[in-house]
Amino acid sequence: MRRSVLPLADAAALPAWRRPAALLVLMAAAMPIAFATWSALLNNFVVEVAGFDGSDIGWLHTVREIPGFLAVGVIALLMLVREQVLGLVALVLLGVATALTAQFPGLGGILAITLLSSIGFHYFETVNQSLQLQWLPVDSAPRMLGWLTAVGSAAAFVSYGAVVASWTALSLDFNTVYMVSGGITAALALAALLLYPNFAAPAPQSHRMVLRRRYWLYYALQFVAGARRQIFVVFAAFMMVEKFGFEVHEVTMLFLANFVASAVAAPLMGRAVGRFGERAALSAEYVGLSLVFLAYGGLYLFGWGVTLAIALYVIDHLLFSLAFALRTYFQKIADPADIAPTNAVAFTINHIAAVFLPALLGYLWLTSPPAVFGLAAGLAVVSLGLALMIPRHPGPGRETVFAAPARPLQT
């Protein structure tokens, strides 16, 4: 049966649980159940089952980021399927691939199933972020994005809590946890496909690739953010397993602490972005990250202990929660019809460095882990320099501090 298409303006007549905001909440909760559980178990799974070293984990994350680099393909798919449907189908793929992860314990199998789950994750995230910017009003977007971040953190918290409470007590194995978490995500996505109408945003989206000169600062920030974040995603958690010998339940408890902090802090961060602006929020993030990455290097150079490593990891993750300020910056400067195609292009730009950095840095990791984190600190400083170019009140024609001030209206 053909699903109905409902203009966004008419969605207020629906029951609260069937409105666009409710669907955004459902998607924000469903994705981390699979992805966060996959991430929490990954380092132990590949070390204990597949015998990975730093080079292998680098190649794994290079393969994982290839679909992110190809996120621009979303634009072509949007000619065939509605954006909302594409996002939910991608979420189903993420769930199913996560459920099957432990069925492929060799290097080749892990790379193949990771590629499939990554297609689901990156295409879902590309569409999900686009829908958020299209469906949320500009004036309330920072606050609402903060709450959606908190919802995702709460979902991850529940997932991690279940692993911590049951991994040892129930003698669970990797296959059981992956099957359950992936199955829940797939089931929630299928339910959303069946229960929600297609919401039509007020501005029809362009179905061609959009590259505009006036978005150059947004593109640059995305590129550096992608390179910097890969170092954290790939090597920070791997360090906890390789250097400090964390077991599954200990890694999961660390992730649990991260998402407790995010669930509490993200709404406050959303309000702070709304009050102080994107430039201040992103600058604070990048100053903090540069210091954290330098301290990571110090863990190896000066033999600092595991307590500091845990604290740095939580602070690191918390600072990354401010990254939604980059999305609200783009929302303020963008032509409404550019949101979906530019979001896809930005995802590709974000993943340019992600495709080759993990593999290359995996070899560097074998000889000098502090050098890897030193490079990340340098990228954070570059990001800070770019963030300072954002105006206090960005908008069309005011994309950077170098733009000419708007002329007063003639009366």
N, C-alpha and C positions, 0 to 999 in steps of 0.2 A: 504494500500500500504506500502511495506517495505521501511523504510527510509534509505537513502544512508549513507555509512560510509566513511569518508574522512580523510586521514592522515593529521596530524596537519601541516606538512611541505607544503601541497598543499593548505592550507586555504588562503594563500596570494592572490590566484587568484580570490577569491570571492569578491563581493562588500563589502565595509568596514562594512556595517551594518549586514552582515551575517558571519563575522569572529568570532573566539573564544573570542577575547577581547570584542567584542560587546555583545556577549551572557553573559559573566561575568558581564558586566555593567547592562544588562537587569535584570539578576537575583539579582544583588546587590540592584537594585532599587525596584524590585517587592516585595521582602520579607518584608521590613520594612513597606510597606503600610498597610499590615494586622497586622503584629506582633507589630509594634510600636503603632498603634491605639488601639489594644487590650490591650497593657500594659498601655497606658495613661488612658484609661477608667476603667481598672480593679478594682483599689482600691475603686473608688467611686461606681462602679457597685456592688461590693460585700458588701460594707458597707451600701449603701442606699437601695439596692434592697433585698439583702440576709441577712443583719444584721450580717456580719462576725465580729469576734473579732480576737485577735492576734493568738490564737490557730487555728482557722479556716483557716486563711490566711497561716499559716505554713503548714497545711495539704494540702491545695490547691497547694502550690509550691512543696511539696514532690511528689504529684501525677504528677505534671507537669514535674518533672525531671526524672521520671521512664523511659521514652523513651530514654533520654540521657544516662542513665545507660545501656540501652540495645542497644546502637548504634552499638555495635559490630555485631549485626545482619545484618548490612549492608553488611558484608563480604559474608554471605550466599546468600543474595539477588543478589549480583553481579554475582553469577553463573547463574542467570536466566535472568537478564536484564542489559543492559549497564548502566554504572555509570551516564552518562548524563541524560538518560531517567528516571532513578530512582530519581534523584534530582528534576527534573521538576514535576514528578508525586507527590512527597512529597510536593512540593510547591503548587500544586493544592489542596491537602488535607488540608494544612494550611489555604488556602483561604476559602475553603468551611466551615471548622469547625469554623473559625472566624466569618463568615457570620451568623452562626446559634447560636452563643454564647448566645444572649439575649433571645432565645427561651426556655432556661432552667434555670430559676431563683432560683431554690432550691439548697441546698448544693450538693445533689447527682447528679443532672443534670449538675451543674457547673463543678464538678469533672470529669464527663464522657466526656463532650465536650472539657474540657481542656486537657484531656488525648489524644483525637484525634488530636487536633490542635498541641499538643506537639510532637506527632509522626511525623507529617508533618514538623514542625520546625526543630527538631533535626536530622532527617534523611536528610533533605535538607541541613542543615549546615554541616553535616559530609561530604556529597558528594561535596558541593560547595567549602569547604576549600581544599579538595583533588584535585579537578579540578584546582583550582587556582595554587596550587603548581606544578601540572603537566604541565599546559599550559603556565605559566609565566617563562621566563628565570631567572636563579638564580641572575644574576647581576642587573637586573631591578626589581626583585620581591618586595623589600621594597618600592620603589617608586610607583609601580603599585598598591600594596595593600593599600598604603596610599590613592591613588585616588579612589579605590573601596570603601574604608571606607567613603570617602567624598561623593561618589554617594549615598550610603545608608543613610548617614546623611541628604543629600539634599532631598531624597525621604521622609524620616520621617519628615523633616521640612515642606514640602508641606502638608503632611497629618495632622500634628499638626496645621499648620496654618489654614487649612480648618475647623478643629474642633473649634479652638478659634474664628474664624470669624463668624461661623454659628451656634454654639451650642445655644447661647442665642437669636441671631437675628432671627433664623428660628425655635426656640423652638424644637430643635431636641431631640430625645430620644436615648437610648442606642441601641435599635434594628436597627434603621435606619443607625446609624454610623457603626455598626458592619457589616450590610448587604452590604453597599456600599464599605467599605474598603476591606472586604474579597472577595467580588465579583471582584474587580479590580485585586487583586493579582491572583486569580484563572484564570481570563481571560488572563492576561499577560503570565502566565505559559503555558496555553493551546496554545497560539500563538507561544511561543518559541518551543513547541513540534512539531508544524506544519511547522514552517518556517526555522528551522536550521537543517543542516545535523548532524549526529553523528560524532564528532571529535575523531580520534584515536590518543592518545598520543604516543610518540616514544617508551616509555618503557611499555610493557604489565604489568598489575598489578597482583600481586599474589592474589589468591582467597582463601587463608587460613589465619588464625590468625597469626600475627607476633608479637613476643615478643623477643626483642634482648637486651642482657645485656648492650651493648654499648649505648643504648637509655635511660638508667636508669634516667639520670638527666632530660631529657625531660618528662618522666613519672612522676617524683616527682614534677616538676613544674606544670604540668597539674593537679595533685591531689590537691595541695595546692591552686592553682588558682580557681578550682571549688568550694572548700569550702569557700574561701574568697568572691568570687563573689556572691554566694548565699545570703550572709548576706546583701550585697548592694541591690541586685535585690528584695529580699523579704521585707526588713525592712526599707530601706531608704525612698522609696516613700510612704510606709504605714505610716511612721512617719509624713510625711507632711500632710496626711489626718487626722490621729488620733490626733496628738499633736497640729498642727497648723490650722486644720479645712479647708484645701484647698478644693475648689469645682472643678468640672470637668474642667472648662475652665482654672482655675488657675494651676491645675496639668499639663494640656496640655501646657500651656505657659511655665512652668518650663521645660518640655521635649523639647519644641521648642527651648529654650535658649541652652539646651544641644547640640542639633544637629546643631544649627548655629555654636557653638564653634567647634564642631567636623568637620563640613564641611570645615571650614577655616583652622583648625590646622592639620587635618589628613595628607594632602599632605606634610606639613612641617615636620611632625613626620616621614613620610616615608623617606624623604631625610635625616633626622637626623639619623635614624637607618642605612641607607646605609653608612653614613659617619663615625659615631662613633661606630657602632656595636651593636649587640643585648645585650651584657652584660651591657653596659652603659645605653641603653634605658630601659631595664627591671629594673635595679637598681633604676633609677630615678622614675619609676612608683611606685615601692614598697615603697621607702622612702616617697613619697608623699601620698600614700594611708594609710600608718601607721599613719601619722599626721592627715589626714582627719578623719579617724575612731576614733581617740582619741578625736578630736574636736566634733564629733557627740555625744559621751558620755557626753562631757561638756555641750551640749545643755540641757540635762536633769539634770545634777548635779548642774550647776550654773545658769540655767534659761536664757541662751543666747537667743537672739531673732530670729525672722523669717528671717531677712535679712542675717544673718550669715548662717542660715540653707540653704537658697537658694544658696548662694555662694559656700558652701561646696558641695552641691549636683552637681553643674555644674563642679567644679574642679574634684570631684570624677569621674564623667562620662568621663571627658576629659582625665584623667590619664588612664582609662581603654582602651582608644583608642590605647594606645601603646602596647596592648596585641598581636597585629599581629607580633611583633618582636619574639614571641615564635614560631610562624609558620615558619618564615624565618630561625630561628636557626635550626629547624628540617629539613627544605629543604636543608640546607647546609651539614648536617651530614648524611642524609638518603641515602640508596640505592634507586635509582629511582623506582624500582619495589615494594618497601615497602610503598610508600606514601599512597595509598588508604587503605590497611588493617591496617597500623599503625595509620592512622588518625581516623579510626573507633575505634580501641583499645584506643587511647588517649581520644576520646570523652567519652568512658565508664569510664576510669580512672578519668576524669574530673568530672564525675557525681556520683562517689561513695559516697562522702560526701553529695552531693546535695540531695540524696534520703532520708537521715535521718535527716540532720541538720535542715531544715526548720521546721519540726514538733517538734523536740526537743527544738529548740531555740524559737519556738512559745510559749511554756510553760515558758521558762526563761523570755521572753519578758513581760509576765503578771506580773512578780515580779520585774525585773530589766532591762529595756532597755539599760542602760549604760554598763551592763555586756556583752550584745550581741555585742555591738560595740567594747568593749575592747578585746573580743575574735578575732574579725576581725582584729584589729590592731596587735595582736600577730601573726596571720597567715601572715599578710603582712611582718612582720619582718622575719619569717621563709622563705618566698619567696625571700626576699633580700639575705639571706644567701645562698640559692641555686643559685640565679642568679650570684653571685660573682664567682661561679665555672665554668661559661661559658668562654671559651677562647676568646681572642680578635678576632681571625680569626678561627672560628670553621670549621670542615670538617671531613670526614671519618678518623678515627684514632685520631682526635683532638676534641673529644666530650666534654671533661672537661679539666680544668687546670691541672689535675693530670696525663693526658696522657703524655707519653714520647714524647719529641719533634721529629718531623720528621727528619730523617737523610738526609743529602744532597745527591743528585744523584751522582753516580760514573761516572766519565768521562774517 
